[in-house]
């Protein structure tokens, strides 16, 4: 087993599935968030096994105390999940998810923890 944690900033509001953002603008923002996740994950190399599940724990630390649905928060970080998978050279279909909500922190953040050998 092995693991690594990657911290990213809170996703832009345009990445929320509830946002009414023009698709061109949303695509630009998603691409930038994906690239940020890619380069952050590349800075934390982790040799991945050729097969088997990979546990991806996603902990949300919102920027304020507004109510947010966990499923919408997960959808907001899809680009980051794709960037992390790209950086490690794996198909994101291997991820088994655990998501959690934490108390707010200034500016918000999302912490992704990968661990292989524990996901189905």
N, C-alpha and C positions, 0 to 999 in steps of 0.2 A: 504494500500500500504506500501511497505517497500523496502529497497534497500541496496546494499553494493558495494564497488569498490575493485577490486583486481588488483594489479600491478605485471606484470611479465616481465622478461627480453625479449629482442628481440629474436625471434625464430632463431635457428641455420639455416644456409643457406641450410643444407641438408634436411630441412623440406619443402623447396620450391617445388612446383610441377615442376618447371623448372630444378631442380637439377638432376644430373645423378649419384645418389648415389646407391650403392648396397643395396638391400632391407634389408639385415641383419643389416647393419650399420644404415640405416634410422629407422628401427624398434627400435633399441637400443636408438637412440636419441629421437624418438617420445615418447617412454616409460618414459624416464627421464623427458621430458618436461611435460608430462601428470601427473607424480607424483609430480613434483614441483607445478603445478597448483592445484592439489588435496590438498596438504598440506597447500598451501597459502590460498585456499578457506576454508579449515577446520579451520584455524585460525580466520576466519571472519564468524562465524555461522550466518545463516539467516533462520528462520523458513519459510519453503515453503508451500504454500497452496496445497491441494491435487489435485486440478484441475485448469484449466485456463492457459492462456499464461503467459510467463515470458519474459520481454524485456531484451535482452542482447545487450548492447552497447559496441562496441569494437573500441577503439581509438588507432591508430597506430602512434607511434613517432619513425620514422626510425633513424638509426644510422648515416646516411649521406643523401646527396641530390640526390642520384641516383633515376631515375624514376622507380617506381614499380606499378604494377597493383593491385588494391584493391582486385580483386578476387583471385589473387595469395597470397596476404598477408592473406586473410581469410583462404585459404587452409593451409597455413603454421601454423596456430594456432588451427587446428582441434583437435590435441592431448590435447591442453590446455582446449578447450571447453569441451571435454569429461571428463577431470579431474575435472573441476568445477562442471559439472553435477553429477559426481560420489560423490564428496564431499558433495553435498546438497541432495543426494538421489533422484534425479529426472531424467526423461528421457529427453535427449537433444532435442527431437522432440517438446518439449513445448516452445523452444526458438524462439522468433521473433528477427531478427537481425537488428541492425543499425550499420554501419561501417563508420569510418571516418579517414581521413589522416591529420596529424598535422605536424608542422615543425620538422626537425630533432633535436634530443637531443643526447648528448654524450652517446655512447654505445647502444642507442635505448631502447625502452620499449613498452609494450602493456598494456593498461588499460581496464579491463573488468568491466562493471557496470551492475548489475542485479537489476531489478525492476519488481515486479509482480503486476498484476492488470492493466497493460497498454499495453500488447501485445495481439494480436489476436490469 
